[in-house]
Amino acid sequence: MRAPIYLDEAGAWEAICAARRIGAPEPGRRLRLEIGESWLWIDADGGWSIDPMPPAPICLLLDLYLPLALQDGPSFTIAHLGQSLDGRIAAANGASRWVTGPEDLLHNHRMRALADAILVGADTVRLDDPQLTVRRCPGDNPVRVVLDPMLGLGSDYALFRDQAAETLVITAGDRAPPTHLGQAEVVSVPRTEDGALDCRAIVELLRRRGLGWLFVEGGGVTVSRFLAQGVLDRLQLTIAPLIIGSGRPGIQLPEIQTLAQGLRPRLRRFALGGDMLFECDFS
Ligand SMILES: NC(=O)c1ccc[n+]([C@@H]2O[C@H](COP(=O)([O-])OP(=O)(O)OC[C@H]3O[C@@H](n4cnc5c(N)ncnc54)[C@H](OP(=O)(O)O)[C@@H]3O)[C@@H](O)[C@H]2O)c1
């Protein structure tokens, strides 16, 4: 008798990317992907089955990403922050390497690979000069989007020069912006009454460009504004066993009077190495 061949990590990730390309099956139907000599069956909600059952880390991979890969509605907006036990995403001076462990960094790259567009706030560019490309797993680079309402960033940052992916800078509609910042295109959206960029208008602008699956990667101010404006479908918080005690906060929302006014989303949770990922579902 031949030994069973189990689905491995590379095969599972390939299947997840294939599911993202193909999209969700009709309700009540299942997607069938050929994996070696067996079939991976996938439900519209991301439920799956395969024989033989793979080892636990591969099950976690499929459980975590398949429901996200199958989000193919007009728009899907998901944010992520890696934070300490006391809710900080960086030290006061912006040092943030690394709050969470290598498994969460890989997770970030996998989220980038699933996304049509990745979005960050101006301070993340100012402090980290990030590339925002997919490097730790197979996958295409998403379009990169930076929120810079006052156009305070210069054109010297890597993502405005490297041409690794299409890049957009979103500024406030009350300005007459230049058309480009380095290689990046500059576009504008209106502000809300409190002066923030209108996150719903941002999602709509990206959707019209075919960038419906949006990954908001930080920092805390940016993710908090998407959450406060009710624009997030999901929020992932990866909590690291670290107390920073001061520094840049993760989520900050307007004050509430009673805890009943707090948000109590449905949750999924996954162990990522020594960290714990909580995924909040606001849809
Ligand atoms: N641990 C993590 O997961 C993680 C992820 C990303 C970044 N980081 C770290 O977080 C720090 C940066 O985060 P941060 O919270 O300080 O800043 P941020 O969110 O990166 O950027 C904040 C700035 O972006 C602009 N902005 C974002 N959303 C806006 C909106 N809806 N309307 C108007 N303006 C908007 C504003 O620019 P103006 O001030 O010009 O108005 C705002 O001050 C860095 O240290 C970075 O290393 C950590």
The ligand as a MOL file (V3000), in Angstrom:
LIG
                    3D

  0  0  0     0  0            999 V3000
M  V30 BEGIN CTAB
M  V30 COUNTS 48 52 0 0 0
M  V30 BEGIN ATOM
M  V30 1 N 2.6670 47.2070 13.9240 0
M  V30 2 C 2.0140 47.4090 12.8010 0
M  V30 3 O 1.1580 46.6130 12.4000 0
M  V30 4 C 2.3270 48.6050 11.9970 0
M  V30 5 C 1.7910 48.7470 10.6980 0
M  V30 6 C 2.0680 49.9030 9.9820 0
M  V30 7 C 2.8320 50.8850 10.5610 0
M  V30 8 N 3.3400 50.7030 11.8050 0 CHG=1
M  V30 9 C 4.0840 51.7690 12.4760 0
M  V30 10 O 3.1080 52.7320 12.8360 0
M  V30 11 C 3.6790 54.0280 12.8140 0
M  V30 12 C 2.8370 54.9050 11.9450 0
M  V30 13 O 1.4780 54.7940 12.3450 0
M  V30 14 P 0.6380 56.0390 12.7680 0
M  V30 15 O -0.6320 55.5430 13.3480 0
M  V30 16 O 1.4760 56.9190 13.5900 0 CHG=-1
M  V30 17 O 0.3880 56.7850 11.3810 0
M  V30 18 P -0.2120 56.3130 9.9570 0
M  V30 19 O -1.5590 55.7240 10.1590 0
M  V30 20 O 0.8000 55.5310 9.2200 0
M  V30 21 O -0.3160 57.6930 9.2230 0
M  V30 22 C -1.1190 58.6870 9.8100 0
M  V30 23 C -1.2650 59.8160 8.8550 0
M  V30 24 O -1.8630 59.3650 7.6430 0
M  V30 25 C -2.7960 60.3040 7.2050 0
M  V30 26 N -4.1340 59.6770 7.2250 0
M  V30 27 C -4.4240 58.3760 7.3810 0
M  V30 28 N -5.7420 58.1640 7.2760 0
M  V30 29 C -6.2980 59.3510 7.0340 0
M  V30 30 C -7.6230 59.8020 6.8110 0
M  V30 31 N -8.6830 58.9790 6.7500 0
M  V30 32 N -7.8220 61.1070 6.6380 0
M  V30 33 C -6.8020 61.9660 6.6660 0
M  V30 34 N -5.5260 61.5950 6.8480 0
M  V30 35 C -5.2750 60.3070 7.0170 0
M  V30 36 C -2.7100 61.4910 8.1700 0
M  V30 37 O -1.7790 62.3750 7.6190 0
M  V30 38 P -1.6950 63.9150 8.0420 0
M  V30 39 O -1.1260 63.8920 9.4070 0
M  V30 40 O -0.7970 64.5060 6.9960 0
M  V30 41 O -3.0740 64.4490 8.0410 0
M  V30 42 C -2.2200 60.8670 9.4130 0
M  V30 43 O -1.5590 61.6900 10.2890 0
M  V30 44 C 5.0810 53.8330 12.2920 0
M  V30 45 O 5.9490 53.8340 13.3980 0
M  V30 46 C 5.0800 52.4880 11.6350 0
M  V30 47 O 6.3410 51.8900 11.7460 0
M  V30 48 C 3.0910 49.6170 12.5460 0
M  V30 END ATOM
M  V30 BEGIN BOND
M  V30 1 1 1 2
M  V30 2 2 2 3
M  V30 3 1 2 4
M  V30 4 1 4 5
M  V30 5 2 4 48
M  V30 6 2 5 6
M  V30 7 1 6 7
M  V30 8 2 7 8
M  V30 9 1 8 9
M  V30 10 1 8 48
M  V30 11 1 9 10
M  V30 12 1 9 46
M  V30 13 1 10 11
M  V30 14 1 11 12
M  V30 15 1 11 44
M  V30 16 1 12 13
M  V30 17 1 13 14
M  V30 18 2 14 15
M  V30 19 1 14 16
M  V30 20 1 14 17
M  V30 21 1 17 18
M  V30 22 2 18 19
M  V30 23 1 18 20
M  V30 24 1 18 21
M  V30 25 1 21 22
M  V30 26 1 22 23
M  V30 27 1 23 24
M  V30 28 1 23 42
M  V30 29 1 24 25
M  V30 30 1 25 26
M  V30 31 1 25 36
M  V30 32 1 26 27
M  V30 33 1 26 35
M  V30 34 2 27 28
M  V30 35 1 28 29
M  V30 36 1 29 30
M  V30 37 2 29 35
M  V30 38 1 30 31
M  V30 39 2 30 32
M  V30 40 1 32 33
M  V30 41 2 33 34
M  V30 42 1 34 35
M  V30 43 1 36 37
M  V30 44 1 36 42
M  V30 45 1 37 38
M  V30 46 2 38 39
M  V30 47 1 38 40
M  V30 48 1 38 41
M  V30 49 1 42 43
M  V30 50 1 44 45
M  V30 51 1 44 46
M  V30 52 1 46 47
M  V30 END BOND
M  V30 END CTAB
M  END
